């Protein structure tokens, strides 16, 4: 090409890059500002105690006593002041009956179920002569029962008279009231003076109406504040100022609550402790909330319930709540330190981005000299951006989605399983998308469906429960698997610079992943602390969805025919030969599965075996490290920053490792990756100080594994196999890591089952994998030696 064409290419790419970069930056920071404003407006509300969880009001039946109180009231507590009513009969049985006071409860605040129609009333009396007493029981003024005590003789000493009835309704409705009134009848000899005195209001004369009813409910306690992690010699999970609360609701009034008896019973590991109520909210007419603030030494997991006595002396306990604090250990870095590290990382991203831009034009210039590259030069930056956003999606998923599932209540083993499934579905889907593109072409439609589908699925994330969130993330990672098409396209454009293009695409992907990882980690943590889990995920998707939308928009503007037609059709060759025709369905499925991993060259199967040997221990060790570092004491926002550092380190290597693969042989780079991983992570397994462990984590080795893998599969596949070959390359690397996670999960469970702490279990799991690293080094050494010996064998690039 002439200089004028070259300048046109450079200028065109300049304008495209500047426009895309400006658009992405504006949307990126708009999402942060939008969520930041939302979080700030809600911050004042979040400082208050969270509302209690919604729990159905369904109290158990208890024997309930309502005491005569004051001169006309029935209450659930004893007033403490003795009251009485006098009934004089100057003419004995010829005197008129004498009514006592009409006593009523306040209106019930909820519909109240009655446990049986039986009731009892106890009345303390004294006096002289013979009497009988009628007792009338009413609801809302309507008499439901009347009982006579029978004749008895009074004395100067106070004695108890008991009444029993059987006419209570099944339900006392909201706002209804129970009333009762006694009437004393004299049975003394006519013309003789007699009297009766009725007493109530003290523990000595506790005149009361009792029945079985569902009157009061103490909900199981809930966590208000996780408190502050502190360093302790006794455990890694000591915490101060852990706040619990429990809601108490009633049907009549709050006086069924005997606060002096309410205790929070907490089980921390094998230790059991009780705490008295510290405070309560002001009583409403129907409920209150009790609060406890406690310190614990063994706060890895806390179980709590409330035990109490009601005013009748009955002993009860609430349901039990369990809260896990795994991953909430003491933070090794303060918020201010993390903020400074974030600010220092931003200019590093900018500098690396500028350097990558130069590498991009270097690749274009080198390809131009050989007459290579896309026919429509504007397709190159578009394809890089599309592929980068798809790869970025899975990179962020591995960090954020597992953490979010834990916040939704997933157990530790389910979190590990979720991470493994994310990798596995992404890996498996790559060859399937690639095989489809090899057969029918239509890369443009495939990419559009993947990007739009991934964005649409994400809209449900903030409100999805755990049972829905996990399958939705697996659907999304399946769609992200189409990213392998971008790698295939690039190797077709740059047949003599396959490794360099693959490294460039990984580098650009890593740059976007680093920026989004920082933003997602910071924003998720900020909104999680101030607004809760749903708002935290809502903040994350306001960054991811616009980026996926931009990529979908760019797909629409891809112009080359390679995005609509399969490469074999463009070159006038025969398409892939269908296998398994005329055989049974199961045999056809097995044949199709075999076809996915069958190529014209013999070398892909050896390459896949070598990559598996390295990927398996990487999955067991490296991919579990972020979780390990959280247990050691780093928060999720630092995990996001740490991932950004690791990505910054690897993207620099990505940009140059492809060129190294092209010059010295990708098989040798694969061997280097095994040696580097085996050496560094065998040292890591000893149990290093946290910051030295972080240093090893950010050392870039992964680019050597991925780029050498992709370069070898690109070298040993034909163009009509290329989409599938790139898909298989990704599938093998990811499937191997998924297997590694599974191995790590089994080992962890075994060590934890033997009573090891989580930290010791991680260390032992990592040490077992030293054997796998040794096998990986031996296997890749043989592969590198064998391929180099047969270096003169023609590569399948046509």
Secondary structure, DSSP 8 states (H G I E B T S, - for coil): --HHHHHHHHHHHHHHHHHHHHHHHHHHHHHHHHHHHHHHHHHHHHHS-------------EEEEEEEETTTEEESS--SS-EEEEEEETTGGGS--EE---EE----SS-EEEEEEEEEEEEEEEEESEEEEEEEEEETTEEEEEEE---EE--SS-EEEEEEE----SEE-TT--EEEEEEEEE-S-TT--EEEEEEESSSTT--EEEEEE--EEE---EEEE--EE---SS-S--EEEEEEEEEEEESS-GGGB-GGG-EEEEEETTEEEEEE--EE----SSEEEEEEEEEES-TTEEEEEEEEEBTT--EEE---EEEE-TT-S--SS-HHHHHHHHHHHHHHHHHHHHHHHHHHHHHHHHHHHTT-S-SSTHHHHHHHHHHHHHHHHHHHHHHHHHHHHHHTT--HHHHHHHHHHHHHHHHHHHHHHHHHHHHH--HHHHHHHHHHHHHHHHTTGGG--HHHHHHHHHHHHHHHGGGHHHHHHHHHH-TT-HHHHHHHHHHHHHHHHHHHHHHHHHHHHHHHHHH-HHHHHHHHHHHHHHHHHHHHHHHHT---GGGTS-HHHHTT--------TTS-HHHHHHHHHHHHT--SSSHHHHHHHHHHHHHHHHHHHGGGHHHHHHHHT--HHHHHHHHHHHHHHHHHHHHHHHHHHHHH-HHHHHHHHHHHHHHHHHHHTTT--HHHHHHHHHS--HHHHHHHHHHHHHHTS-GGGHHHHHHHHHHHHHHHHHHHHHHHHHHHHHHHHTT--HHHHHHHHHHHTHHHHHHHHHHHHHHHHHHHHTTTS-----
